[in-house]
């Protein structure tokens, strides 16, 4: 019987157009993808382990086989805890460095499915379409990605239907069987590894922008779809000791170019309806479930940075300095704040009219917005603690097997750590703060949820200010 991991790898050998360095590459074999593919495969392998699979999966009511818990619709606090546990297992396996392991996109899909009756007023076929796709994605273990953003061609122009040079994805032809779309979307994180891409606009559209208002599920191997990858940040698997993160966790980002791509009607969930698209983008269940996963991962990643900072301070004997203790204390405060907000969101969760128990989004939103500030600060603290030690490292840990080994072991050792282990520790931290992968991650944590200024301002705009007003008015009225 073919394993879930083997099915996933085989599913990528489907003729998709993944472009890297000017050529179409086979994601399942190209060395720029094999390290990350191995990581994803190891996560799928957990379903074959009787000791682990219950922590990441549940039994599908349709196939009676294990499926990922991201597809579980929570009807109680206990169900929400099952979802959190599944997210923790995968995020801890990658120390929060892999941000798009499909459990985010799967959670979005699950939220829309749970609220499907809300969208019947826009399209009577929506509930049936999303039910069929939800069950297919769940039971076939499909790897999904959500891609929303438009290419940055000219942001000074307000897009309208007659503006053709902005690269905006639009339906250009409708037939009895489906639609044809042209344009582009970014940033397709993990798109080269995905089976399907869930595509819809990010911003609020006006009525005259109806051609842009669509929600599509597009197969990654669709004819005419080109996944144009950025430069690979993946180091060779043989260099794992020198680049332990880059060799395993480069998810890859891609610009998605749609050149007359056909999408069948059963995968056109919504179209020509700005109001419907804005509502589904703002869907409280989908947002709460998806960002619940994102905050679990964020907490793990911040804890990983704190662990590195502690180990580096200890390795060079800096952990007795008050200013270093204060900095590591700040990292611990970050972790506890995010975890506290996560717990609060879960404890104050509520059941909606359809019986779905969702975490309180106000706490999720707060944690998400803090994360955009916390992560860059966490990296700054790590840099300040390791300082010049990050720069002056041997070219490779393999240097310790060379002729200079006795001297290297003398001059690269730490306060209470031998030289080779200290070098591995600093190279691990450098991979997070100084490598191309590390720089990409800082950008990602700042902007993955959108404009951080707008997001924080939205907390003000959406907050019920009645009590604040009452607290002051008793003194001035």
Buried (B, 14 or more C-beta within 10 A) or exposed (E): EEEBBEEBBEBBEEEBBBBBEEEEBEBBEBEBBBBBBBBBBEBBBBBEEEEBBBBBBBEBEEEEEBBBBBBBBBBEEEBBEBBBBBBBBBBBBBBBBBBBBBBBBBBBBBBBBBBBEBBEEBBEBBBEBBEEBBBEBBBBBBBBBBBBBBBEEEEEEEBEEEEEEBBBBBBBEEEEEBBBBBBBBBBBBBBBBBBBBBBBBEBEBEEEBBBBBBBBBBBBBBEBBBBBBBEBBBBBEEBBBBBBBBBBBBBBBBBBBBBEBBBEBBBBBBBBBBBBBBBBBEBBBBBBBBBBBBBBBBBBBBBBBBBBBBBBBBBBEBBEEEEBEEBBEBBBEBBEBBBEBBEBBBEEBEEBEEEBBBBBBBBBBBBBBBBBBBBEBBBEBBBEBBEEBBEEBBEBBEBBEEEEEEEBBEEBBBEEBEBBBBBBBBBBBBBBBBBBBBBBBBEBBBBBBBEBEEBBEBEEEEEEEEEEEEEEEEEEE
